[in-house]
């Protein structure tokens, strides 16, 4: 996986930690989880595109 895809993966995992921490402390936010799912899809697309 090239550097840009690795960076995006690290950002995605960091965002998961932040969204989970926010959910635990402040309560669930559907928009944050939706944004995280979109970020996961973008990351998966970038990783797939880099393989080809």
mmCIF entry with sequence, helices, sheets and N, C-alpha, C, O atoms, coordinates in Angstrom:
data_MODEL
# 
_entry.id   MODEL 
# 
_entity.id                         1 
_entity.type                       polymer 
_entity.pdbx_number_of_molecules   1 
# 
_entity_poly.entity_id                      1 
_entity_poly.type                           'polypeptide(L)' 
_entity_poly.nstd_linkage                   no 
_entity_poly.nstd_monomer                   no 
_entity_poly.pdbx_seq_one_letter_code       
;(UNK)(UNK)(UNK)(UNK)(UNK)(UNK)(UNK)(UNK)(UNK)(UNK)(UNK)(UNK)(UNK)(UNK)(UNK)(UNK)
(UNK)(UNK)(UNK)(UNK)(UNK)(UNK)(UNK)(UNK)(UNK)(UNK)(UNK)(UNK)(UNK)(UNK)(UNK)(UNK)
(UNK)(UNK)(UNK)(UNK)(UNK)(UNK)(UNK)(UNK)(UNK)(UNK)(UNK)(UNK)(UNK)(UNK)(UNK)(UNK)
(UNK)(UNK)(UNK)(UNK)
;
_entity_poly.pdbx_seq_one_letter_code_can   XXXXXXXXXXXXXXXXXXXXXXXXXXXXXXXXXXXXXXXXXXXXXXXXXXXX 
_entity_poly.pdbx_strand_id                 A 
# 
loop_
_entity_poly_seq.entity_id 
_entity_poly_seq.num 
_entity_poly_seq.mon_id 
_entity_poly_seq.hetero 
1 1  UNK n 
1 2  UNK n 
1 3  UNK n 
1 4  UNK n 
1 5  UNK n 
1 6  UNK n 
1 7  UNK n 
1 8  UNK n 
1 9  UNK n 
1 10 UNK n 
1 11 UNK n 
1 12 UNK n 
1 13 UNK n 
1 14 UNK n 
1 15 UNK n 
1 16 UNK n 
1 17 UNK n 
1 18 UNK n 
1 19 UNK n 
1 20 UNK n 
1 21 UNK n 
1 22 UNK n 
1 23 UNK n 
1 24 UNK n 
1 25 UNK n 
1 26 UNK n 
1 27 UNK n 
1 28 UNK n 
1 29 UNK n 
1 30 UNK n 
1 31 UNK n 
1 32 UNK n 
1 33 UNK n 
1 34 UNK n 
1 35 UNK n 
1 36 UNK n 
1 37 UNK n 
1 38 UNK n 
1 39 UNK n 
1 40 UNK n 
1 41 UNK n 
1 42 UNK n 
1 43 UNK n 
1 44 UNK n 
1 45 UNK n 
1 46 UNK n 
1 47 UNK n 
1 48 UNK n 
1 49 UNK n 
1 50 UNK n 
1 51 UNK n 
1 52 UNK n 
# 
_struct_asym.id          A 
_struct_asym.entity_id   1 
# 
loop_
_struct_conf.conf_type_id 
_struct_conf.id 
_struct_conf.pdbx_PDB_helix_id 
_struct_conf.beg_label_comp_id 
_struct_conf.beg_label_asym_id 
_struct_conf.beg_label_seq_id 
_struct_conf.pdbx_beg_PDB_ins_code 
_struct_conf.end_label_comp_id 
_struct_conf.end_label_asym_id 
_struct_conf.end_label_seq_id 
_struct_conf.pdbx_end_PDB_ins_code 
_struct_conf.beg_auth_comp_id 
_struct_conf.beg_auth_asym_id 
_struct_conf.beg_auth_seq_id 
_struct_conf.end_auth_comp_id 
_struct_conf.end_auth_asym_id 
_struct_conf.end_auth_seq_id 
_struct_conf.pdbx_PDB_helix_class 
_struct_conf.details 
_struct_conf.pdbx_PDB_helix_length 
HELX_P HELX_P1 AA1 UNK A 3  ? UNK A 26 ? UNK A 3  UNK A 26 1 ? 24 
HELX_P HELX_P2 AA2 UNK A 30 ? UNK A 51 ? UNK A 30 UNK A 51 1 ? 22 
# 
_struct_conf_type.id          HELX_P 
_struct_conf_type.criteria    ? 
_struct_conf_type.reference   ? 
# 
loop_
_atom_site.group_PDB 
_atom_site.id 
_atom_site.type_symbol 
_atom_site.label_atom_id 
_atom_site.label_alt_id 
_atom_site.label_comp_id 
_atom_site.label_asym_id 
_atom_site.label_entity_id 
_atom_site.label_seq_id 
_atom_site.pdbx_PDB_ins_code 
_atom_site.Cartn_x 
_atom_site.Cartn_y 
_atom_site.Cartn_z 
_atom_site.occupancy 
_atom_site.B_iso_or_equiv 
_atom_site.pdbx_formal_charge 
_atom_site.auth_seq_id 
_atom_site.auth_comp_id 
_atom_site.auth_asym_id 
_atom_site.auth_atom_id 
_atom_site.pdbx_PDB_model_num 
ATOM 1   N N  . UNK A 1 1  ? 0.850   -1.181 0.000   1.00 0.00 ? 1  UNK A N  1 
ATOM 2   C CA . UNK A 1 1  ? 0.000   0.000  0.000   1.00 0.00 ? 1  UNK A CA 1 
ATOM 3   C C  . UNK A 1 1  ? 0.892   1.240  0.000   1.00 0.00 ? 1  UNK A C  1 
ATOM 4   O O  . UNK A 1 1  ? 1.718   1.395  0.899   1.00 0.00 ? 1  UNK A O  1 
ATOM 5   N N  . UNK A 1 2  ? 0.747   2.116  -0.976  1.00 0.00 ? 2  UNK A N  1 
ATOM 6   C CA . UNK A 1 2  ? 1.568   3.334  -1.036  1.00 0.00 ? 2  UNK A CA 1 
ATOM 7   C C  . UNK A 1 2  ? 1.306   4.271  0.141   1.00 0.00 ? 2  UNK A C  1 
ATOM 8   O O  . UNK A 1 2  ? 0.365   4.083  0.911   1.00 0.00 ? 2  UNK A O  1 
ATOM 9   N N  . UNK A 1 3  ? 2.162   5.283  0.258   1.00 0.00 ? 3  UNK A N  1 
ATOM 10  C CA . UNK A 1 3  ? 2.119   6.186  1.401   1.00 0.00 ? 3  UNK A CA 1 
ATOM 11  C C  . UNK A 1 3  ? 0.801   6.900  1.603   1.00 0.00 ? 3  UNK A C  1 
ATOM 12  O O  . UNK A 1 3  ? 0.344   7.035  2.738   1.00 0.00 ? 3  UNK A O  1 
ATOM 13  N N  . UNK A 1 4  ? 0.171   7.366  0.520   1.00 0.00 ? 4  UNK A N  1 
ATOM 14  C CA . UNK A 1 4  ? -1.078  8.115  0.677   1.00 0.00 ? 4  UNK A CA 1 
ATOM 15  C C  . UNK A 1 4  ? -2.195  7.228  1.210   1.00 0.00 ? 4  UNK A C  1 
ATOM 16  O O  . UNK A 1 4  ? -2.996  7.673  2.032   1.00 0.00 ? 4  UNK A O  1 
ATOM 17  N N  . UNK A 1 5  ? -2.260  5.988  0.758   1.00 0.00 ? 5  UNK A N  1 
ATOM 18  C CA . UNK A 1 5  ? -3.283  5.067  1.255   1.00 0.00 ? 5  UNK A CA 1 
ATOM 19  C C  . UNK A 1 5  ? -3.020  4.703  2.714   1.00 0.00 ? 5  UNK A C  1 
ATOM 20  O O  . UNK A 1 5  ? -3.959  4.554  3.496   1.00 0.00 ? 5  UNK A O  1 
ATOM 21  N N  . UNK A 1 6  ? -1.749  4.559  3.082   1.00 0.00 ? 6  UNK A N  1 
ATOM 22  C CA . UNK A 1 6  ? -1.412  4.271  4.475   1.00 0.00 ? 6  UNK A CA 1 
ATOM 23  C C  . UNK A 1 6  ? -1.800  5.439  5.370   1.00 0.00 ? 6  UNK A C  1 
ATOM 24  O O  . UNK A 1 6  ? -2.335  5.236  6.460   1.00 0.00 ? 6  UNK A O  1 
ATOM 25  N N  . UNK A 1 7  ? -1.538  6.645  4.920   1.00 0.00 ? 7  UNK A N  1 
ATOM 26  C CA . UNK A 1 7  ? -1.897  7.833  5.690   1.00 0.00 ? 7  UNK A CA 1 
ATOM 27  C C  . UNK A 1 7  ? -3.405  7.909  5.882   1.00 0.00 ? 7  UNK A C  1 
ATOM 28  O O  . UNK A 1 7  ? -3.880  8.201  6.980   1.00 0.00 ? 7  UNK A O  1 
ATOM 29  N N  . UNK A 1 8  ? -4.155  7.651  4.826   1.00 0.00 ? 8  UNK A N  1 
ATOM 30  C CA . UNK A 1 8  ? -5.610  7.679  4.910   1.00 0.00 ? 8  UNK A CA 1 
ATOM 31  C C  . UNK A 1 8  ? -6.120  6.606  5.860   1.00 0.00 ? 8  UNK A C  1 
ATOM 32  O O  . UNK A 1 8  ? -7.099  6.826  6.574   1.00 0.00 ? 8  UNK A O  1 
ATOM 33  N N  . UNK A 1 9  ? -5.472  5.455  5.878   1.00 0.00 ? 9  UNK A N  1 
ATOM 34  C CA . UNK A 1 9  ? -5.855  4.393  6.805   1.00 0.00 ? 9  UNK A CA 1 
ATOM 35  C C  . UNK A 1 9  ? -5.618  4.817  8.253   1.00 0.00 ? 9  UNK A C  1 
ATOM 36  O O  . UNK A 1 9  ? -6.457  4.570  9.119   1.00 0.00 ? 9  UNK A O  1 
ATOM 37  N N  . UNK A 1 10 ? -4.487  5.449  8.512   1.00 0.00 ? 10 UNK A N  1 
ATOM 38  C CA . UNK A 1 10 ? -4.189  5.929  9.866   1.00 0.00 ? 10 UNK A CA 1 
ATOM 39  C C  . UNK A 1 10 ? -5.209  6.985  10.299  1.00 0.00 ? 10 UNK A C  1 
ATOM 40  O O  . UNK A 1 10 ? -5.666  6.979  11.442  1.00 0.00 ? 10 UNK A O  1 
ATOM 41  N N  . UNK A 1 11 ? -5.559  7.884  9.390   1.00 0.00 ? 11 UNK A N  1 
ATOM 42  C CA . UNK A 1 11 ? -6.558  8.913  9.694   1.00 0.00 ? 11 UNK A CA 1 
ATOM 43  C C  . UNK A 1 11 ? -7.910  8.263  9.988   1.00 0.00 ? 11 UNK A C  1 
ATOM 44  O O  . UNK A 1 11 ? -8.620  8.694  10.896  1.00 0.00 ? 11 UNK A O  1 
ATOM 45  N N  . UNK A 1 12 ? -8.264  7.240  9.232   1.00 0.00 ? 12 UNK A N  1 
ATOM 46  C CA . UNK A 1 12 ? -9.538  6.552  9.439   1.00 0.00 ? 12 UNK A CA 1 
ATOM 47  C C  . UNK A 1 12 ? -9.586  5.874  10.807  1.00 0.00 ? 12 UNK A C  1 
ATOM 48  O O  . UNK A 1 12 ? -10.592 5.961  11.511  1.00 0.00 ? 12 UNK A O  1 
ATOM 49  N N  . UNK A 1 13 ? -8.510  5.208  11.178  1.00 0.00 ? 13 UNK A N  1 
ATOM 50  C CA . UNK A 1 13 ? -8.461  4.553  12.490  1.00 0.00 ? 13 UNK A CA 1 
ATOM 51  C C  . UNK A 1 13 ? -8.497  5.602  13.609  1.00 0.00 ? 13 UNK A C  1 
ATOM 52  O O  . UNK A 1 13 ? -9.174  5.413  14.619  1.00 0.00 ? 13 UNK A O  1 
ATOM 53  N N  . UNK A 1 14 ? -7.767  6.705  13.424  1.00 0.00 ? 14 UNK A N  1 
ATOM 54  C CA . UNK A 1 14 ? -7.801  7.788  14.413  1.00 0.00 ? 14 UNK A CA 1 
ATOM 55  C C  . UNK A 1 14 ? -9.193  8.383  14.546  1.00 0.00 ? 14 UNK A C  1 
ATOM 56  O O  . UNK A 1 14 ? -9.639  8.701  15.648  1.00 0.00 ? 14 UNK A O  1 
ATOM 57  N N  . UNK A 1 15 ? -9.878  8.531  13.414  1.00 0.00 ? 15 UNK A N  1 
ATOM 58  C CA . UNK A 1 15 ? -11.247 9.048  13.449  1.00 0.00 ? 15 UNK A CA 1 
ATOM 59  C C  . UNK A 1 15 ? -12.171 8.084  14.177  1.00 0.00 ? 15 UNK A C  1 
ATOM 60  O O  . UNK A 1 15 ? -13.073 8.517  14.894  1.00 0.00 ? 15 UNK A O  1 
ATOM 61  N N  . UNK A 1 16 ? -11.961 6.791  14.006  1.00 0.00 ? 16 UNK A N  1 
ATOM 62  C CA . UNK A 1 16 ? -12.761 5.804  14.737  1.00 0.00 ? 16 UNK A CA 1 
ATOM 63  C C  . UNK A 1 16 ? -12.578 5.971  16.239  1.00 0.00 ? 16 UNK A C  1 
ATOM 64  O O  . UNK A 1 16 ? -13.549 5.933  16.995  1.00 0.00 ? 16 UNK A O  1 
ATOM 65  N N  . UNK A 1 17 ? -11.341 6.156  16.669  1.00 0.00 ? 17 UNK A N  1 
ATOM 66  C CA . UNK A 1 17 ? -11.065 6.352  18.094  1.00 0.00 ? 17 UNK A CA 1 
ATOM 67  C C  . UNK A 1 17 ? -11.753 7.616  18.596  1.00 0.00 ? 17 UNK A C  1 
ATOM 68  O O  . UNK A 1 17 ? -12.363 7.602  19.664  1.00 0.00 ? 17 UNK A O  1 
ATOM 69  N N  . UNK A 1 18 ? -11.663 8.707  17.841  1.00 0.00 ? 18 UNK A N  1 
ATOM 70  C CA . UNK A 1 18 ? -12.282 9.962  18.254  1.00 0.00 ? 18 UNK A CA 1 
ATOM 71  C C  . UNK A 1 18 ? -13.805 9.874  18.287  1.00 0.00 ? 18 UNK A C  1 
ATOM 72  O O  . UNK A 1 18 ? -14.435 10.353 19.230  1.00 0.00 ? 18 UNK A O  1 
ATOM 73  N N  . UNK A 1 19 ? -14.394 9.269  17.266  1.00 0.00 ? 19 UNK A N  1 
ATOM 74  C CA . UNK A 1 19 ? -15.856 9.142  17.238  1.00 0.00 ? 19 UNK A CA 1 
ATOM 75  C C  . UNK A 1 19 ? -16.339 8.239  18.367  1.00 0.00 ? 19 UNK A C  1 
ATOM 76  O O  . UNK A 1 19 ? -17.370 8.508  18.984  1.00 0.00 ? 19 UNK A O  1 
ATOM 77  N N  . UNK A 1 20 ? -15.603 7.179  18.633  1.00 0.00 ? 20 UNK A N  1 
ATOM 78  C CA . UNK A 1 20 ? -15.969 6.295  19.747  1.00 0.00 ? 20 UNK A CA 1 
ATOM 79  C C  . UNK A 1 20 ? -15.859 7.027  21.077  1.00 0.00 ? 20 UNK A C  1 
ATOM 80  O O  . UNK A 1 20 ? -16.742 6.899  21.925  1.00 0.00 ? 20 UNK A O  1 
ATOM 81  N N  . UNK A 1 21 ? -14.795 7.789  21.271  1.00 0.00 ? 21 UNK A N  1 
ATOM 82  C CA . UNK A 1 21 ? -14.629 8.554  22.509  1.00 0.00 ? 21 UNK A CA 1 
ATOM 83  C C  . UNK A 1 21 ? -15.746 9.582  22.653  1.00 0.00 ? 21 UNK A C  1 
ATOM 84  O O  . UNK A 1 21 ? -16.276 9.769  23.748  1.00 0.00 ? 21 UNK A O  1 
ATOM 85  N N  . UNK A 1 22 ? -16.105 10.243 21.571  1.00 0.00 ? 22 UNK A N  1 
ATOM 86  C CA . UNK A 1 22 ? -17.196 11.220 21.609  1.00 0.00 ? 22 UNK A CA 1 
ATOM 87  C C  . UNK A 1 22 ? -18.504 10.535 21.986  1.00 0.00 ? 22 UNK A C  1 
ATOM 88  O O  . UNK A 1 22 ? -19.276 11.057 22.790  1.00 0.00 ? 22 UNK A O  1 
ATOM 89  N N  . UNK A 1 23 ? -18.751 9.353  21.397  1.00 0.00 ? 23 UNK A N  1 
ATOM 90  C CA . UNK A 1 23 ? -19.975 8.614  21.685  1.00 0.00 ? 23 UNK A CA 1 
ATOM 91  C C  . UNK A 1 23 ? -20.041 8.212  23.156  1.00 0.00 ? 23 UNK A C  1 
ATOM 92  O O  . UNK A 1 23 ? -21.102 8.285  23.775  1.00 0.00 ? 23 UNK A O  1 
ATOM 93  N N  . UNK A 1 24 ? -18.920 7.794  23.708  1.00 0.00 ? 24 UNK A N  1 
ATOM 94  C CA . UNK A 1 24 ? -18.893 7.375  25.113  1.00 0.00 ? 24 UNK A CA 1 
ATOM 95  C C  . UNK A 1 24 ? -19.130 8.561  26.042  1.00 0.00 ? 24 UNK A C  1 
ATOM 96  O O  . UNK A 1 24 ? -19.860 8.441  27.026  1.00 0.00 ? 24 UNK A O  1 
ATOM 97  N N  . UNK A 1 25 ? -18.521 9.701  25.738  1.00 0.00 ? 25 UNK A N  1 
ATOM 98  C CA . UNK A 1 25 ? -18.607 10.837 26.653  1.00 0.00 ? 25 UNK A CA 1 
ATOM 99  C C  . UNK A 1 25 ? -19.848 11.702 26.437  1.00 0.00 ? 25 UNK A C  1 
ATOM 100 O O  . UNK A 1 25 ? -20.457 12.157 27.405  1.00 0.00 ? 25 UNK A O  1 
ATOM 101 N N  . UNK A 1 26 ? -20.227 11.933 25.186  1.00 0.00 ? 26 UNK A N  1 
ATOM 102 C CA . UNK A 1 26 ? -21.297 12.893 24.902  1.00 0.00 ? 26 UNK A CA 1 
ATOM 103 C C  . UNK A 1 26 ? -22.594 12.237 24.408  1.00 0.00 ? 26 UNK A C  1 
ATOM 104 O O  . UNK A 1 26 ? -23.632 12.896 24.360  1.00 0.00 ? 26 UNK A O  1 
ATOM 105 N N  . UNK A 1 27 ? -22.549 10.980 24.051  1.00 0.00 ? 27 UNK A N  1 
ATOM 106 C CA . UNK A 1 27 ? -23.718 10.315 23.481  1.00 0.00 ? 27 UNK A CA 1 
ATOM 107 C C  . UNK A 1 27 ? -23.543 10.162 21.980  1.00 0.00 ? 27 UNK A C  1 
ATOM 108 O O  . UNK A 1 27 ? -22.706 10.814 21.356  1.00 0.00 ? 27 UNK A O  1 
ATOM 109 N N  . UNK A 1 28 ? -24.349 9.291  21.431  1.00 0.00 ? 28 UNK A N  1 
ATOM 110 C CA . UNK A 1 28 ? -24.202 8.953  20.017  1.00 0.00 ? 28 UNK A CA 1 
ATOM 111 C C  . UNK A 1 28 ? -24.604 10.104 19.109  1.00 0.00 ? 28 UNK A C  1 
ATOM 112 O O  . UNK A 1 28 ? -25.541 10.848 19.397  1.00 0.00 ? 28 UNK A O  1 
ATOM 113 N N  . UNK A 1 29 ? -23.886 10.233 18.019  1.00 0.00 ? 29 UNK A N  1 
ATOM 114 C CA . UNK A 1 29 ? -24.204 11.217 16.990  1.00 0.00 ? 29 UNK A CA 1 
ATOM 115 C C  . UNK A 1 29 ? -24.231 10.497 15.650  1.00 0.00 ? 29 UNK A C  1 
ATOM 116 O O  . UNK A 1 29 ? -23.201 10.045 15.150  1.00 0.00 ? 29 UNK A O  1 
ATOM 117 N N  . UNK A 1 30 ? -25.410 10.399 15.085  1.00 0.00 ? 30 UNK A N  1 
ATOM 118 C CA . UNK A 1 30 ? -25.558 9.698  13.818  1.00 0.00 ? 30 UNK A CA 1 
ATOM 119 C C  . UNK A 1 30 ? -24.744 10.309 12.700  1.00 0.00 ? 30 UNK A C  1 
ATOM 120 O O  . UNK A 1 30 ? -24.227 9.592  11.843  1.00 0.00 ? 30 UNK A O  1 
ATOM 121 N N  . UNK A 1 31 ? -24.624 11.648 12.699  1.00 0.00 ? 31 UNK A N  1 
ATOM 122 C CA . UNK A 1 31 ? -23.857 12.324 11.646  1.00 0.00 ? 31 UNK A CA 1 
ATOM 123 C C  . UNK A 1 31 ? -22.374 11.992 11.727  1.00 0.00 ? 31 UNK A C  1 
ATOM 124 O O  . UNK A 1 31 ? -21.715 11.834 10.700  1.00 0.00 ? 31 UNK A O  1 
ATOM 125 N N  . UNK A 1 32 ? -21.842 11.885 12.954  1.00 0.00 ? 32 UNK A N  1 
ATOM 126 C CA . UNK A 1 32 ? -20.424 11.523 13.086  1.00 0.00 ? 32 UNK A CA 1 
ATOM 127 C C  . UNK A 1 32 ? -20.172 10.108 12.571  1.00 0.00 ? 32 UNK A C  1 
ATOM 128 O O  . UNK A 1 32 ? -19.192 9.860  11.870  1.00 0.00 ? 32 UNK A O  1 
ATOM 129 N N  . UNK A 1 33 ? -21.059 9.191  12.922  1.00 0.00 ? 33 UNK A N  1 
ATOM 130 C CA . UNK A 1 33 ? -20.894 7.822  12.452  1.00 0.00 ? 33 UNK A CA 1 
ATOM 131 C C  . UNK A 1 33 ? -21.074 7.741  10.943  1.00 0.00 ? 33 UNK A C  1 
ATOM 132 O O  . UNK A 1 33 ? -20.364 6.988  10.277  1.00 0.00 ? 33 UNK A O  1 
ATOM 133 N N  . UNK A 1 34 ? -22.011 8.502  10.397  1.00 0.00 ? 34 UNK A N  1 
ATOM 134 C CA . UNK A 1 34 ? -22.198 8.541  8.949   1.00 0.00 ? 34 UNK A CA 1 
ATOM 135 C C  . UNK A 1 34 ? -20.930 9.054  8.267   1.00 0.00 ? 34 UNK A C  1 
ATOM 136 O O  . UNK A 1 34 ? -20.488 8.489  7.267   1.00 0.00 ? 34 UNK A O  1 
ATOM 137 N N  . UNK A 1 35 ? -20.351 10.116 8.805   1.00 0.00 ? 35 UNK A N  1 
ATOM 138 C CA . UNK A 1 35 ? -19.127 10.678 8.240   1.00 0.00 ? 35 UNK A CA 1 
ATOM 139 C C  . UNK A 1 35 ? -17.994 9.667  8.316   1.00 0.00 ? 35 UNK A C  1 
ATOM 140 O O  . UNK A 1 35 ? -17.186 9.570  7.393   1.00 0.00 ? 35 UNK A O  1 
ATOM 141 N N  . UNK A 1 36 ? -17.928 8.909  9.411   1.00 0.00 ? 36 UNK A N  1 
ATOM 142 C CA . UNK A 1 36 ? -16.875 7.913  9.543   1.00 0.00 ? 36 UNK A CA 1 
ATOM 143 C C  . UNK A 1 36 ? -17.058 6.790  8.515   1.00 0.00 ? 36 UNK A C  1 
ATOM 144 O O  . UNK A 1 36 ? -16.081 6.314  7.937   1.00 0.00 ? 36 UNK A O  1 
ATOM 145 N N  . UNK A 1 37 ? -18.289 6.373  8.290   1.00 0.00 ? 37 UNK A N  1 
ATOM 146 C CA . UNK A 1 37 ? -18.547 5.331  7.293   1.00 0.00 ? 37 UNK A CA 1 
ATOM 147 C C  . UNK A 1 37 ? -18.145 5.826  5.901   1.00 0.00 ? 37 UNK A C  1 
ATOM 148 O O  . UNK A 1 37 ? -17.564 5.073  5.121   1.00 0.00 ? 37 UNK A O  1 
ATOM 149 N N  . UNK A 1 38 ? -18.450 7.081  5.590   1.00 0.00 ? 38 UNK A N  1 
ATOM 150 C CA . UNK A 1 38 ? -18.032 7.650  4.308   1.00 0.00 ? 38 UNK A CA 1 
ATOM 151 C C  . UNK A 1 38 ? -16.504 7.645  4.211   1.00 0.00 ? 38 UNK A C  1 
ATOM 152 O O  . UNK A 1 38 ? -15.948 7.319  3.162   1.00 0.00 ? 38 UNK A O  1 
ATOM 153 N N  . UNK A 1 39 ? -15.829 8.005  5.304   1.00 0.00 ? 39 UNK A N  1 
ATOM 154 C CA . UNK A 1 39 ? -14.362 7.986  5.319   1.00 0.00 ? 39 UNK A CA 1 
ATOM 155 C C  . UNK A 1 39 ? -13.828 6.573  5.091   1.00 0.00 ? 39 UNK A C  1 
ATOM 156 O O  . UNK A 1 39 ? -12.831 6.398  4.391   1.00 0.00 ? 39 UNK A O  1 
ATOM 157 N N  . UNK A 1 40 ? -14.473 5.571  5.668   1.00 0.00 ? 40 UNK A N  1 
ATOM 158 C CA . UNK A 1 40 ? -14.062 4.178  5.451   1.00 0.00 ? 40 UNK A CA 1 
ATOM 159 C C  . UNK A 1 40 ? -14.213 3.809  3.979   1.00 0.00 ? 40 UNK A C  1 
ATOM 160 O O  . UNK A 1 40 ? -13.337 3.164  3.402   1.00 0.00 ? 40 UNK A O  1 
ATOM 161 N N  . UNK A 1 41 ? -15.323 4.220  3.374   1.00 0.00 ? 41 UNK A N  1 
ATOM 162 C CA . UNK A 1 41 ? -15.532 3.904  1.961   1.00 0.00 ? 41 UNK A CA 1 
ATOM 163 C C  . UNK A 1 41 ? -14.495 4.590  1.074   1.00 0.00 ? 41 UNK A C  1 
ATOM 164 O O  . UNK A 1 41 ? -14.013 3.998  0.108   1.00 0.00 ? 41 UNK A O  1 
ATOM 165 N N  . UNK A 1 42 ? -14.153 5.828  1.398   1.00 0.00 ? 42 UNK A N  1 
ATOM 166 C CA . UNK A 1 42 ? -13.119 6.534  0.645   1.00 0.00 ? 42 UNK A CA 1 
ATOM 167 C C  . UNK A 1 42 ? -11.769 5.839  0.815   1.00 0.00 ? 42 UNK A C  1 
ATOM 168 O O  . UNK A 1 42 ? -11.018 5.689  -0.149  1.00 0.00 ? 42 UNK A O  1 
ATOM 169 N N  . UNK A 1 43 ? -11.466 5.420  2.033   1.00 0.00 ? 43 UNK A N  1 
ATOM 170 C CA . UNK A 1 43 ? -10.210 4.717  2.299   1.00 0.00 ? 43 UNK A CA 1 
ATOM 171 C C  . UNK A 1 43 ? -10.146 3.404  1.527   1.00 0.00 ? 43 UNK A C  1 
ATOM 172 O O  . UNK A 1 43 ? -9.121  3.078  0.928   1.00 0.00 ? 43 UNK A O  1 
ATOM 173 N N  . UNK A 1 44 ? -11.248 2.653  1.544   1.00 0.00 ? 44 UNK A N  1 
ATOM 174 C CA . UNK A 1 44 ? -11.288 1.381  0.812   1.00 0.00 ? 44 UNK A CA 1 
ATOM 175 C C  . UNK A 1 44 ? -11.116 1.619  -0.688  1.00 0.00 ? 44 UNK A C  1 
ATOM 176 O O  . UNK A 1 44 ? -10.423 0.860  -1.366  1.00 0.00 ? 44 UNK A O  1 
ATOM 177 N N  . UNK A 1 45 ? -11.744 2.665  -1.194  1.00 0.00 ? 45 UNK A N  1 
ATOM 178 C CA . UNK A 1 45 ? -11.597 2.987  -2.605  1.00 0.00 ? 45 UNK A CA 1 
ATOM 179 C C  . UNK A 1 45 ? -10.172 3.376  -2.955  1.00 0.00 ? 45 UNK A C  1 
ATOM 180 O O  . UNK A 1 45 ? -9.649  2.963  -3.990  1.00 0.00 ? 45 UNK A O  1 
ATOM 181 N N  . UNK A 1 46 ? -9.546  4.162  -2.104  1.00 0.00 ? 46 UNK A N  1 
ATOM 182 C CA . UNK A 1 46 ? -8.163  4.575  -2.348  1.00 0.00 ? 46 UNK A CA 1 
ATOM 183 C C  . UNK A 1 46 ? -7.222  3.382  -2.299  1.00 0.00 ? 46 UNK A C  1 
ATOM 184 O O  . UNK A 1 46 ? -6.315  3.266  -3.124  1.00 0.00 ? 46 UNK A O  1 
ATOM 185 N N  . UNK A 1 47 ? -7.435  2.496  -1.336  1.00 0.00 ? 47 UNK A N  1 
ATOM 186 C CA . UNK A 1 47 ? -6.573  1.303  -1.227  1.00 0.00 ? 47 UNK A CA 1 
ATOM 187 C C  . UNK A 1 47 ? -6.747  0.401  -2.442  1.00 0.00 ? 47 UNK A C  1 
ATOM 188 O O  . UNK A 1 47 ? -5.773  -0.156 -2.950  1.00 0.00 ? 47 UNK A O  1 
ATOM 189 N N  . UNK A 1 48 ? -7.984  0.257  -2.908  1.00 0.00 ? 48 UNK A N  1 
ATOM 190 C CA . UNK A 1 48 ? -8.243  -0.575 -4.085  1.00 0.00 ? 48 UNK A CA 1 
ATOM 191 C C  . UNK A 1 48 ? -7.636  0.058  -5.337  1.00 0.00 ? 48 UNK A C  1 
ATOM 192 O O  . UNK A 1 48 ? -7.054  -0.640 -6.167  1.00 0.00 ? 48 UNK A O  1 
ATOM 193 N N  . UNK A 1 49 ? -7.768  1.350  -5.467  1.00 0.00 ? 49 UNK A N  1 
ATOM 194 C CA . UNK A 1 49 ? -7.218  2.038  -6.636  1.00 0.00 ? 49 UNK A CA 1 
ATOM 195 C C  . UNK A 1 49 ? -5.693  1.958  -6.660  1.00 0.00 ? 49 UNK A C  1 
ATOM 196 O O  . UNK A 1 49 ? -5.101  1.863  -7.735  1.00 0.00 ? 49 UNK A O  1 
ATOM 197 N N  . UNK A 1 50 ? -5.058  1.995  -5.513  1.00 0.00 ? 50 UNK A N  1 
ATOM 198 C CA . UNK A 1 50 ? -3.596  1.941  -5.456  1.00 0.00 ? 50 UNK A CA 1 
ATOM 199 C C  . UNK A 1 50 ? -3.069  0.562  -5.818  1.00 0.00 ? 50 UNK A C  1 
ATOM 200 O O  . UNK A 1 50 ? -1.943  0.439  -6.299  1.00 0.00 ? 50 UNK A O  1 
ATOM 201 N N  . UNK A 1 51 ? -3.864  -0.477 -5.595  1.00 0.00 ? 51 UNK A N  1 
ATOM 202 C CA . UNK A 1 51 ? -3.428  -1.841 -5.918  1.00 0.00 ? 51 UNK A CA 1 
ATOM 203 C C  . UNK A 1 51 ? -3.372  -2.080 -7.415  1.00 0.00 ? 51 UNK A C  1 
ATOM 204 O O  . UNK A 1 51 ? -2.552  -2.858 -7.903  1.00 0.00 ? 51 UNK A O  1 
ATOM 205 N N  . UNK A 1 52 ? -4.243  -1.412 -8.130  1.00 0.00 ? 52 UNK A N  1 
ATOM 206 C CA . UNK A 1 52 ? -4.331  -1.646 -9.581  1.00 0.00 ? 52 UNK A CA 1 
ATOM 207 C C  . UNK A 1 52 ? -3.363  -0.831 -10.345 1.00 0.00 ? 52 UNK A C  1 
ATOM 208 O O  . UNK A 1 52 ? -3.316  -0.916 -11.572 1.00 0.00 ? 52 UNK A O  1 
# 
